[in-house]
Amino acid sequence: MSAHLQVTGNDSYTEEEKKVLLHTSRINKHDYVPFMNIDLSERFQYSIPFSDKDGYLALSPKQKREFATWIRPSDICPEPCIVHGDAPNYLNIKQTIVSDCSFIASLAVSALYEARFGRKLVTSIIYPQSKDKKPLYNPFGKYMVKLHINGIARKVIIDDYFPTSKYGQLLCSYSSNKNEFWISILEKAYMKVMGGYDFPGSNSNVDLYALSGWIPERISIKSEEFNKNALFTSLESRMAKGDVLVTVATGELSDNVAERSGLVATHAYAVMDVRTVNGVRLLKLKNPWSHLRWRGNYSELDTVHWTAELQSLLRYDPSSAAQFDNGVFWIDYDSLCAFFDVFYMNWNPELFKYTYCIHSSWNAGLGPAKDLYTVSSNPQFSLDVSTSSTSAAVWILLTRHITDIDDFRENKEYITVFVYQNNGRKVYYPYDPPPYIDGIKINSPHYLCKIILQATSPRKYTIVISQYEKSQTIYYTLRAYSTCPFSLKKIEDPYRYEKQITGEWKGFSAGGCPNHLETYKNNPKFKLALTSNSNDNQILIELKGPKQYQIGVEAIISRINDHETVTAPFKSKSSGPYRSGYVILELENIPAGTLIIIPSTFLPSQEGPFIISAKSSSPIELTPL
């Protein structure tokens, strides 16, 4: 996390957070503990060269076919270094047979950022370092890399053994400058966490966040919400300022389209530049393979669009570019939007002044697998924004922790965030009232939600985490970034006591709603006794029934213990419109005494089981009548 970001809230971990971070430190059978200040004093010198106790990394099938031996940098060149010169050169990056194009594209945009803005981003996460934070070659072969994994910066230890072929070629990504090794070291550290070089593939949002901690945002070009013009304007201005790192990815392409266009299907490309020249919107991309380029408009093959003026303004000569294929090419924005699927953008967290995060878990047994009818068991948080300005921004990043390579490979868990404008209160029904921001469930470990506040916007919100077809306990980090002070707190259940009974509507007792006066009275009834002396009780009645039925519940106050001095706030109260499979009834300021609870279906003769539960701020008894 950027040093200047101000933590707005408790800056120490709770016991629950410590348990979460400890549990998700074990990734693919190895431990990656949180990176601490004491790790800056890590030992790097030994009497003999260092070998990683975790052994060699698992190789991919392609690597195995060509593999001969593991060698160190000192076996490759006489004077190894980590970074040659003052900054890394993105043109030196070569992806080989490891299927990590998104990671290599991430390295390319990071290297260009370092060279263009003179600020270390990814080379500063490699240790040992000099006093000015430049990574140093270690003749003892031990390196430490700081990666943002599972909600926190973590420590990854590697040695400098790299796989080579029988022809002496590195079988991992490398620098075309034979004596620099920052690319191979960063790749090895990331691949170690991911379970080995047999990498299932990722996306640049995930990879760049791991490398830099910059805030990931995914923009689908094919989405109905895609705002083509606004995005280009933002890209052009924000990339020029160094506010954002960008990659793009293709989706599935037919062999014919791939051949004709020169593009690779399901492949990541680094975005190196975004320019408008004489009204033409252009982007400069780099294929991580360092060869194979776009063949359409504004490629080096295009003899129509490249005017002398355009070539001069962009300092680009198509004929000389045609002499050597380094995988770098220009493409017009319209063509990019036609052939590519996704923009991956990672934003500099220093755009925000305040931040806060919560590490937590969501137990597999809590709540239904699908939250179509209720979000009462979903993790919920109140967001309170303190600002008097006319506008402010709060970005909420949900990160699901992943501890197993198969989970990463199959990626079946879909997560999202809903935002409600309801004064920070607990939400029970997902769509009544509808959310202010309706999250789209995606199977990426990161989900970003942007709340933009205007002068008239509310200042209190409820954040609800949602997961599609939840089947297992998930561990997650909820991190907020804001331009103004705010508080983010977990909404705790205010009810300390709970009773639950299973019942059924059957035959005579399936009486339907109060519209059916003759039969409504036949519905099952329950006595809810408030046994404390308090006359200010908070009660929640929850009714769950078959989803094919519309159901409701009524509470009738039948007796008040202190009837001489206390009056009932109501005679009877219902849950309102009948709903499919789930309703709640919230009751406030209820005096000690007895209530009658009546669950019902909308129509008579609708038979089936139900579960009725009563929660209260004070002791209760719930019994059938």
C-alpha positions in Angstrom: 0.0 0.0 0.0 1.3 3.5 -0.9 3.0 5.1 2.1 1.0 8.4 1.8 -2.4 6.8 1.9 -4.1 7.6 5.2 -5.7 4.7 7.0 -9.2 5.8 8.1 -10.0 3.5 11.0 -8.3 0.9 13.2 -4.8 0.2 11.8 -4.2 -3.0 13.7 -5.7 -6.5 12.9 -8.6 -8.0 14.8 -8.2 -11.7 15.9 -10.6 -12.7 13.0 -8.4 -10.9 10.5 -5.3 -12.6 11.8 -7.0 -16.0 11.4 -8.0 -15.1 7.8 -4.6 -13.9 6.8 -2.9 -16.9 8.4 -5.3 -19.3 6.7 -4.8 -17.8 3.3 -1.0 -17.6 3.7 -0.8 -21.3 2.7 -1.1 -21.3 -1.1 -0.5 -24.4 -3.2 1.0 -26.2 -0.2 3.6 -23.5 0.6 3.4 -20.7 3.1 3.7 -17.0 2.0 3.5 -14.9 5.2 2.7 -11.2 5.3 5.6 -9.0 4.4 6.8 -7.1 7.5 9.4 -4.3 8.1 11.7 -6.9 9.7 11.9 -8.7 6.3 13.9 -5.8 5.0 16.7 -7.3 7.2 16.4 -10.7 5.5 19.6 -12.7 5.3 21.0 -13.0 1.7 24.6 -14.1 2.3 25.5 -17.7 2.9 28.6 -19.9 3.0 27.4 -21.8 0.0 24.9 -20.8 -2.8 21.3 -20.8 -1.6 18.8 -23.5 -2.8 15.1 -23.0 -2.2 13.9 -25.6 0.4 10.6 -25.9 -1.6 12.6 -27.4 -4.5 12.5 -26.7 -8.2 9.3 -25.3 -9.7 7.0 -27.7 -11.5 7.5 -27.5 -15.3 4.8 -27.2 -17.9 4.4 -30.0 -20.5 6.0 -27.8 -23.2 9.0 -27.1 -20.9 9.4 -30.8 -20.0 9.7 -31.7 -23.7 12.7 -29.4 -24.2 14.2 -29.4 -20.7 17.8 -30.3 -20.0 18.9 -28.8 -16.7 18.6 -26.0 -14.2 21.2 -23.3 -14.3 22.0 -20.0 -12.4 22.7 -16.6 -14.0 26.4 -17.0 -13.2 26.4 -20.0 -15.6 24.9 -17.9 -18.4 27.0 -14.7 -18.3 30.1 -13.4 -16.6 28.6 -10.3 -15.0 24.9 -10.8 -14.2 22.7 -7.9 -13.0 19.1 -7.5 -12.1 18.3 -4.3 -14.1 20.8 -3.0 -16.7 21.0 0.8 -16.6 18.7 3.1 -14.7 15.4 1.6 -15.7 14.1 -1.6 -17.4 13.4 -1.5 -21.1 10.1 -3.1 -22.1 11.5 -4.0 -25.6 13.8 -6.4 -23.9 11.0 -8.6 -22.5 10.7 -12.0 -24.2 8.0 -14.5 -23.4 8.9 -18.0 -24.2 6.8 -21.2 -23.6 5.3 -20.3 -20.3 1.6 -19.5 -20.9 1.6 -16.2 -18.9 1.0 -13.6 -21.6 -1.0 -11.4 -19.2 1.9 -11.4 -16.7 4.4 -10.5 -19.3 2.1 -7.8 -20.7 1.9 -6.5 -17.1 5.7 -6.4 -16.8 5.9 -4.5 -20.1 3.5 -1.7 -19.0 5.3 -1.5 -15.7 8.7 -1.3 -17.3 7.5 1.5 -19.6 6.0 3.3 -16.6 9.4 3.2 -14.7 11.3 4.5 -17.7 8.8 7.2 -18.6 8.1 8.5 -15.0 11.4 7.7 -13.3 9.5 5.9 -10.5 10.3 2.3 -9.5 7.2 0.1 -9.5 8.0 -3.5 -10.1 11.8 -3.5 -9.9 11.5 -2.2 -6.3 9.8 -5.4 -5.1 12.9 -7.5 -5.7 15.4 -7.9 -2.8 18.3 -7.5 -2.0 18.4 -3.8 -2.8 20.8 -0.9 -2.7 20.1 2.2 -0.6 18.3 3.8 -3.5 16.0 0.7 -3.8 17.6 -0.7 -7.0 17.6 -4.5 -7.0 21.0 -6.1 -6.6 22.4 -9.3 -8.1 23.1 -11.7 -5.3 26.0 -14.1 -6.0 24.5 -16.4 -3.3 21.4 -16.9 -5.4 18.7 -16.0 -2.9 16.0 -13.4 -3.7 12.9 -12.1 -1.9 10.0 -10.7 -3.9 7.1 -8.7 -2.4 3.8 -9.7 -4.0 0.2 -8.5 -3.2 -1.5 -11.8 -2.8 -4.7 -12.7 -0.9 -5.4 -9.2 0.5 -1.9 -8.2 1.7 1.7 -7.8 0.6 3.4 -11.2 1.1 7.0 -12.5 1.1 8.1 -14.9 -1.6 11.6 -16.5 -1.4 13.2 -18.0 -4.5 16.6 -19.2 -5.6 17.9 -18.3 -9.1 17.8 -21.7 -10.8 16.2 -21.3 -14.2 15.2 -24.1 -16.6 17.1 -24.4 -19.9 17.0 -26.6 -23.0 19.6 -28.9 -24.4 20.6 -25.9 -26.7 21.3 -23.7 -23.6 18.1 -21.6 -24.1 16.1 -20.4 -21.1 12.7 -22.1 -20.9 11.2 -19.1 -19.0 10.7 -15.5 -19.9 13.9 -13.5 -20.1 15.6 -10.3 -21.2 17.1 -9.9 -24.6 19.9 -8.2 -22.7 21.6 -11.5 -21.7 23.0 -10.3 -18.4 19.9 -8.8 -16.8 17.4 -11.1 -14.9 14.6 -9.0 -13.4 12.1 -10.6 -15.8 13.1 -14.2 -15.0 13.1 -13.5 -11.2 9.7 -11.8 -11.1 8.2 -14.5 -13.3 9.7 -17.3 -11.1 8.4 -15.7 -7.9 4.9 -15.3 -9.3 4.9 -18.8 -10.8 6.0 -20.3 -7.5 2.9 -18.8 -5.8 0.7 -20.0 -8.6 2.0 -23.6 -8.3 4.7 -23.7 -10.9 5.5 -22.9 -14.5 2.4 -24.9 -15.6 0.4 -21.7 -15.3 -3.3 -22.0 -16.0 -3.4 -18.4 -17.3 -4.7 -15.3 -15.6 -5.5 -11.7 -16.5 -3.5 -8.5 -16.2 -5.8 -7.1 -13.5 -4.8 -10.0 -11.2 -1.1 -9.9 -12.3 -0.6 -6.2 -12.1 -2.3 -6.0 -8.7 0.1 -8.8 -7.4 3.1 -6.8 -8.8 2.1 -3.3 -7.8 -1.0 -3.2 -5.6 -2.6 -0.8 -8.1 -6.4 -0.9 -8.2 -7.8 -3.4 -10.8 -10.7 -2.4 -13.1 -12.1 -4.7 -15.8 -14.0 -3.0 -18.7 -15.8 -5.3 -21.2 -15.8 -3.9 -24.7 -18.8 -6.1 -25.6 -20.9 -4.9 -22.6 -24.0 -2.8 -23.1 -22.6 -0.3 -20.6 -19.4 0.2 -22.6 -18.9 3.9 -23.2 -16.5 4.0 -26.1 -15.8 7.7 -26.4 -15.5 8.3 -22.6 -13.1 5.5 -22.2 -10.7 6.7 -24.9 -10.7 10.2 -23.5 -9.9 8.8 -20.0 -7.2 6.5 -21.4 -5.5 9.3 -23.3 -5.4 11.8 -20.4 -4.8 9.4 -17.5 -2.0 7.3 -19.2 -0.1 10.5 -20.0 -0.2 11.4 -16.3 0.9 8.0 -15.1 -2.4 7.4 -13.3 -3.2 4.0 -14.9 -1.5 1.0 -16.4 -3.5 -0.7 -19.3 -3.6 -4.0 -21.1 -6.1 -5.4 -23.6 -7.1 -9.0 -24.3 -8.7 -10.7 -27.3 -11.5 -13.3 -26.8 -12.0 -16.4 -29.0 -11.1 -15.8 -32.6 -11.6 -18.1 -35.5 -8.4 -19.4 -37.3 -9.4 -17.4 -40.3 -9.8 -14.1 -38.4 -6.6 -14.7 -36.4 -4.7 -15.4 -39.6 -6.1 -12.4 -41.4 -5.8 -9.9 -38.5 -2.4 -11.1 -37.1 -3.9 -11.3 -33.7 -3.8 -14.2 -31.2 -7.0 -15.6 -29.7 -7.5 -15.2 -25.9 -4.2 -13.3 -25.6 -3.1 -10.2 -23.6 -1.4 -7.2 -25.2 0.4 -4.3 -23.4 -0.9 -0.8 -24.1 2.2 1.4 -24.5 0.7 4.6 -25.8 -2.7 6.3 -26.5 -2.8 9.2 -28.9 -5.2 11.3 -31.0 -3.4 12.6 -34.1 -5.3 14.7 -36.7 -8.6 13.4 -35.4 -7.4 9.7 -35.6 -7.6 7.7 -32.3 -4.6 5.3 -32.1 -3.1 2.9 -29.6 0.3 1.4 -29.5 0.3 -2.2 -28.4 3.0 -4.9 -27.7 2.5 -8.6 -28.1 4.3 -10.3 -25.2 5.7 -12.8 -27.7 7.8 -10.0 -29.2 6.7 -11.0 -32.6 3.4 -11.4 -34.6 1.6 -8.1 -35.1 -1.7 -6.6 -36.2 -2.1 -6.7 -40.0 -5.0 -4.2 -40.4 -5.5 -0.4 -40.4 -2.3 1.5 -39.2 -0.2 -1.6 -39.2 3.2 -1.5 -41.0 1.5 -3.2 -43.9 -1.1 -0.4 -44.3 -0.3 1.7 -47.4 -3.4 3.8 -47.2 -3.6 5.5 -43.8 0.0 6.4 -43.0 0.4 9.9 -44.3 3.8 11.6 -44.1 2.5 14.0 -41.4 1.1 11.1 -39.3 4.4 9.3 -39.5 6.3 12.4 -38.5 4.0 13.2 -35.5 4.3 9.6 -34.2 7.9 9.2 -35.2 7.0 5.9 -37.0 8.2 4.6 -40.3 6.1 1.6 -41.6 8.7 0.5 -44.0 11.5 0.3 -41.4 9.1 -1.3 -38.9 8.4 -3.9 -41.6 12.1 -4.9 -41.5 11.9 -6.3 -38.0 8.9 -7.8 -36.1 9.3 -7.0 -32.4 5.6 -7.4 -31.7 5.0 -3.7 -31.3 2.3 -2.0 -33.5 -0.2 0.8 -33.9 -3.9 0.1 -34.2 -6.9 2.5 -34.5 -9.4 2.5 -31.7 -12.3 1.4 -33.8 -10.4 -1.7 -35.0 -9.3 -2.5 -31.4 -12.9 -2.3 -30.2 -14.0 -4.6 -33.0 -11.3 -7.3 -32.5 -10.6 -7.2 -28.7 -12.8 -8.1 -25.8 -11.6 -6.5 -22.6 -9.6 -3.5 -21.2 -7.7 -4.3 -18.0 -6.8 -1.1 -16.1 -4.9 -0.8 -12.9 -5.1 2.6 -11.2 -2.5 4.3 -9.0 -3.9 4.1 -5.4 -2.2 7.5 -4.8 -5.1 9.1 -6.7 -6.9 8.7 -3.3 -6.1 10.2 0.0 -7.8 7.7 2.4 -8.0 3.9 2.6 -9.3 1.2 4.9 -9.6 -2.6 4.6 -11.3 -5.5 6.3 -10.2 -9.1 6.0 -13.0 -11.6 6.7 -14.6 -14.9 5.8 -18.1 -16.0 4.8 -19.0 -19.4 6.1 -20.3 -22.0 3.6 -23.2 -22.8 5.8 -24.5 -19.2 6.1 -27.3 -18.3 3.8 -28.7 -20.0 0.7 -26.4 -20.9 -2.3 -28.2 -18.3 -4.4 -29.2 -15.0 -2.9 -32.1 -14.3 -5.3 -34.6 -13.8 -2.4 -32.6 -12.8 0.6 -29.2 -11.3 1.4 -29.8 -11.5 5.2 -26.9 -13.9 5.7 -24.5 -12.1 3.3 -21.6 -10.1 4.7 -22.8 -6.5 5.0 -20.9 -3.3 5.7 -22.0 0.3 6.5 -20.1 3.0 4.6 -20.3 6.5 6.0 -18.6 9.2 3.9 -17.6 12.5 5.6 -17.4 15.3 3.0 -18.7 18.8 2.5 -17.4 19.1 -1.0 -19.5 19.1 -4.1 -18.1 15.8 -5.3 -16.2 12.8 -4.0 -15.3 9.3 -5.0 -15.2 6.0 -3.0 -13.9 2.9 -4.8 -14.7 -0.5 -3.2 -12.4 -3.4 -4.1 -13.5 -6.9 -3.2 -10.7 -9.5 -3.4 -11.5 -13.2 -3.0 -8.5 -15.1 -1.5 -7.3 -18.1 -3.6 -5.2 -20.9 -2.0 -5.3 -23.7 -4.5 -4.2 -23.8 -8.1 -7.3 -25.8 -9.2 -9.5 -23.0 -7.8 -7.5 -20.5 -9.9 -7.6 -22.8 -13.0 -11.3 -23.6 -12.9 -12.4 -20.3 -11.3 -16.0 -21.3 -10.6 -16.7 -18.8 -7.9 -18.5 -15.7 -9.0 -18.4 -12.7 -6.7 -19.8 -9.1 -6.7 -20.7 -6.1 -4.6 -24.1 -4.5 -4.2 -24.5 -0.9 -2.9 -27.7 0.3 -1.3 -28.7 3.9 -0.4 -30.4 3.0 2.8 -28.6 4.9 5.6 -26.2 2.1 6.3 -28.9 -0.3 7.6 -29.0 -4.0 7.2 -30.5 -5.2 3.9 -32.8 -8.3 3.7 -34.4 -8.2 0.2 -31.8 -7.9 -2.7 -34.2 -6.0 -5.0 -36.8 -4.3 -2.9 -35.8 -1.5 -2.9 -33.4 -2.1 -5.8 -29.7 -1.5 -5.1 -28.1 1.9 -6.0 -25.3 -0.1 -7.7 -26.2 -3.6 -9.0 -23.1 -5.7 -9.1 -22.3 -7.9 -12.1 -21.1 -11.4 -10.9 -17.7 -12.2 -12.5 -15.3 -15.1 -11.9 -12.3 -12.9 -11.3 -10.7 -12.8 -7.8 -11.1 -9.0 -7.9 -14.3 -6.9 -8.2 -14.2 -3.1 -8.3 -17.3 -0.9 -7.5 -17.1 2.8 -7.9 -19.3 5.2 -5.9 -19.3 8.7 -7.2 -20.9 11.3 -4.8 -22.4 14.6 -5.9 -23.4 17.5 -3.7 -26.9 16.0 -3.2 -25.9 12.4 -2.8 -26.5 10.5 0.4 -23.5 10.0 2.7 -24.4 6.6 4.1 -24.5 3.3 2.2 -24.8 -0.4 2.8 -22.2 -2.6 1.0 -23.4 -6.2 0.5 -21.1 -9.0 -0.8 -22.7 -11.5 -3.1 -21.6 -14.8 -4.5 -23.3 -16.9 -7.2 -24.0 -20.5 -6.1 -21.9 -20.3 -3.0 -20.7 -23.8 -2.1 -17.7 -23.3 0.1 -16.4 -20.9 2.8 -14.8 -17.9 1.1 -12.0 -15.7 2.5 -11.9 -12.1 1.3 -10.6 -8.6 1.7 -12.8 -5.6 1.3 -10.7 -2.5 0.6 -12.0 1.0 0.2 -10.2 4.0 -1.4 -11.6 7.5 -1.0 -10.9 11.1 -1.8 -12.4 12.1 1.6 -12.6 10.7 5.1 -15.0 7.8 5.6 -15.7 4.9 7.9 -16.3 1.3 6.8 -17.7 -1.1 9.4 -19.2 -4.6 9.4 -22.9 -4.5 10.2 -23.3 -6.8 13.2 -26.5 -8.6 13.9 -28.3 -6.6 16.6 -30.2 -9.6 17.8 -28.6 -11.7 20.6 -31.3 -14.4 20.9 -32.9 -16.7 18.3 -35.5 -19.4 18.2 -36.5 -21.4 15.2 -39.3 -23.8 14.4 -40.1 -26.0 11.3 -43.7 -26.3 10.4 -46.0 -27.0 7.4 -49.1 -25.9 5.7 -51.1 -29.0 5.1 -54.8 -29.7 4.3 -56.9 -27.7 6.8 -54.0 -25.5 7.9 -53.1 -24.3 4.4 -55.4 -21.3 4.9 -54.1 -18.7 2.5 -53.8 -14.9 3.1 -56.2 -12.6 5.1 -58.2 -12.0 1.8 -59.7 -15.5 2.5 -61.3 -14.7 5.9 -62.9 -18.1 6.4 -59.7 -20.1 6.0 -57.0 -17.6 7.1 -57.7 -18.4 10.7 -56.8 -22.1 10.1 -53.1 -21.3 9.4 -50.4 -22.5 11.9 -50.0 -20.1 14.8 -47.0 -19.6 17.1 -46.7 -17.9 20.5 -43.8 -15.6 20.9 -43.1 -14.7 24.6 -40.8 -11.8 25.5 -39.6 -12.9 28.9 -37.4 -9.9 29.9 -38.6 -6.8 31.8 -37.6 -4.5 28.9 -40.4 -2.6 27.1 -38.1 -1.6 24.2 -37.5 -4.9 22.4 -36.3 -5.2 18.8 -37.6 -8.3 17.0 -37.1 -9.8 13.6 -39.4 -12.5 12.2 -38.1 -14.5 9.2 -40.2 -16.9 7.2 -38.8 -19.2 4.6 -41.0 -21.4 2.5 -41.2 -23.1 -1.0 -40.0 -20.6 -3.6 -43.0 -21.4 -5.9 -45.4 -19.8 -3.3 -45.9 -16.2 -2.3 -45.7 -16.1 1.5 -46.3 -13.6 4.3 -46.3 -13.4 8.1 -48.4 -11.4 10.6 -47.6 -10.5 14.2 -50.5 -9.7 16.6 -49.8 -8.3 20.1 -52.0 -10.5 22.4 -50.8 -9.5 25.8 -48.6 -6.7 27.4 -47.2 -7.6 30.8 -47.2 -4.0 32.1 -50.5 -3.0 30.4 -51.2 -0.2 33.0 -48.3 2.0 32.0 -47.3 0.7 28.5 -49.4 0.9 25.3 -48.9 -1.3 22.3 -47.2 0.3 19.3 -49.7 -1.6 17.1 -52.4 -4.3 17.3 -51.2 -6.3 14.4 -48.5 -5.8 11.8 -47.8 -7.8 8.6 -44.7 -8.3 6.4 -46.4 -6.4 3.5 -46.6 -7.7 0.0 -46.4 -11.5 -0.3 -43.1 -12.6 -1.7 -41.6 -15.7 -3.3 -40.1 -18.0 -0.7 -38.9 -15.5 1.9 -40.2 -12.6 4.0 -39.2 -10.7 7.0 -41.1 -8.6 9.6 -39.1 -6.1 11.6 -40.7 -5.0 14.9 -39.3 -2.1 17.1 -40.1 -0.9 20.6 -42.1 -4.0 21.5 -43.1 -4.2 25.2 -42.6 -7.4 27.3 -45.5 -9.7 26.7 -46.8 -12.2 24.2 -47.3 -12.0 20.4 -49.1 -14.4 18.1 -47.2 -15.1 14.8 -49.2 -16.4 11.8 -47.3 -17.6 8.7 -49.4 -18.0 5.5 -49.3 -18.6 1.7 -51.1 -16.2 -0.6 -53.6 -18.8 -1.8 -55.4 -21.5 0.3 -54.5 -25.1 -0.2 -50.8 -24.3 -1.0 -49.2 -27.1 0.9 -45.5 -27.3 1.9 -42.9 -26.9 4.7 -41.7 -23.7 6.2 -39.1 -22.5 8.7 -40.1 -19.6 11.0 -37.4 -17.9 13.2 -37.6 -15.2 15.7 -34.6 -13.1 16.7 -34.7 -10.6 19.5 -32.5 -8.2 21.5 -33.7 -9.9 24.7 -34.6 -13.5 25.7 -37.7 -15.1 24.0 -39.7 -18.3 23.8 -41.3 -19.5 20.5 -43.9 -22.3 20.7 -46.6 -23.7 18.4 -50.2 -23.1 19.4 
